[in-house]
Amino acid sequence: MNQPSPAIVPQSGVRRLPRSALLLLCAAYVLAGFVGRDPLKNIDVASFGTMRELAAGTASWWNPTLMGQPDPGVLLPNWLGAWALMLAPSWIDPAFAARIPFMALLAIALAATWYGVYYLARAPQAQPVAFAFGGEARPADYARALADGGLLALIACMGLAQLSHETSPAVAQLGCGALLFFGLSALPYRTGLAMAAVAAGLAGLALSGAPSVALLLGTGGAAVCLIDRGEGDTPAQHRRQAAWVLALALAVAALATALDLWQWRLALPAAQWSTWHSLGKLLLWFTWPIWPLALWTLWRWRAQLLGGRLQRHFALPLWFLLVLLGGTLLAPPSDRALLLGLPALAALAAFALPTFGRSVAALIDWFTLLFFSSCAITIWVIWISLQTGVPAKPAANVFKLAPGFVPVFSPLAFVLALAATGIWIWLVRWRVGRNPSAIWKSLVLPAGGTALCWFLLMTLGLPTLNYARSYAPLVRLVQAQMDSPGCVEIHGFTRAQIAAFRFHGGMDLRPATDQPSSCPWLLVHSDDLPTLRAVVGNQPWQLVASVRRPADKDENMLLFRR
């Protein structure tokens, strides 16, 4: 028996969100964070260094390494970045060229989420209640309005901003996971295209370091096909679709086995309050502000959830969330595992929109208005303090956290930030003044506010970010201590540090050994100083300087001269 829908939506409530505004929002969100910045420390610059090795032909395409240090199980992201470097003209900055495929992957994630929510909302059980005398929302218009809301919900996620703008496997996993989500959602309506998306998503996940996630999501997707009862579909069609999805998942698992891509990193969380407290805080802020909407969906649609057989529009997002929440708990780093679940969480949040009353919508609007306006004002105050010294306290705090930082004024960044702030003010006036009846209206301010703050950080705050999160200042400080050129032996370097010193300093790095060499310099990470003698033996090295990365008191480099 089909349970009643809690959605009561007239045709006037599914008016079309202007495509130009939606595309402009997506373009601004994607570009901000990829354009103009330096490679950031750890995974961002480490992946970039591996891509440069592949493009230069000094590493194996099937086993990418950086000075012998492997990047196990990760192939597709390194391939995409290396191909971009090889195809890019010489006048394009290599760091930006390597990001172009990842910009495309983020755009794919946004588009796949929109289409995934659209096809989930086309299910008969997801449609609003039919009115006695007509006038309810038409199925296609209702699905489009929910898809607009789902995309706005994804952009509003605070955890999406930073991780989705890196050149890292997490972005490839996000794009491929969203593609898989779209494929499984669209199977009853666009079988050929959907199956191609399923195959691409599963293969992309496996080649991006997540074969276990691909296998679990694929087998769960096959089960969803079996239990679903779509409009006009026969049980035989469902069984055939499930068989194809399961076959693709098993084929991808076999591919991962053949390429030795399985990397087991399971670790139970420590039985400590601090560990679980940290995980709880991560879940709350990373998925803010859409996790309350997802819980609201589960409550308002509980009759369908508890009334018998789960339908595709809830079974699929819930399965994705279950798998990826398990990954968050058991497979560190937790935030990167949780990133893959954001499209499914946004889909659940979208189904809350047609059940909102006027008071709930007003509460969301006023809270997001105050929260994001306060964040934007804070960013502007800090920037003005850095440029003028008034007020003095914000600039003093920045200089304390990033000693040696010198503020710079960029007219282009200032104009772009001013324009973005003006658009936010106009958006607030439009939302408060016109009070449109469209069901997606409650997510306009959350998505616009998140995009505004991210855009301001990537324009006004970009020089500070580059100084605090990049290795470029450390490389410059080390180079200032080197009064003669020559190759540099290294000991205790991570992949990120190797890539940074090669890119920012153009240094010829070589592993430290106990054999005589012509390299006049030796760089050692301070944490690995106790093991240095075992590596270099009795070779004569003299300490020249200890150089600390300005924004990190725990990262020191010791420079020795032969």
Secondary structure, DSSP 8 states (H G I E B T S, - for coil): ---------BGGGG----HHHHHHHHHHHHHTTTSS---BTTHHHHHHHHHHHHHHT-S-SSS-EETTEE-TTB-HHHHHHHHHHHHS-TTS-HHHHHHHHHHHHHHHHHHHHHHHHHHHHTSGGGS----TTS-B--HHHHHHHHHHHHHHHHHH-TTHHHHTTSSSHHHHHHHHHHHHHHHHHHTTT-HHHHHHHHHHHHHHHHHBT-HHHHHHHHHHHHHHHHH---TT--HHHHHHHHHHHHHHHHHHHHHHHHTT----------SSHHHHHHHHHHHHHHTTTTHHHHHHHHHHTHHHHHSSS--HHHHHHHHHHHHHHHHHHHSSSHHHHHHTTHHHHHHHHHTTGGG--HHHHHHHHHHHHHHHHHHHHHHHHHHHHHHH--SHHHHHHHHHHSTT------HHHHHHHHHHHHHHHHHHHHHHHH----GGGGGHHHHHHHHHHHHHHTTTTHHHHHHHHBSHHHHHHHHHT--S---EEEES--HHHHHHHHHHH---EEE--SS--S--EEEEEGGGGGGHHHHHTT---EEEEEEE-TT-TT-EEEEEE-
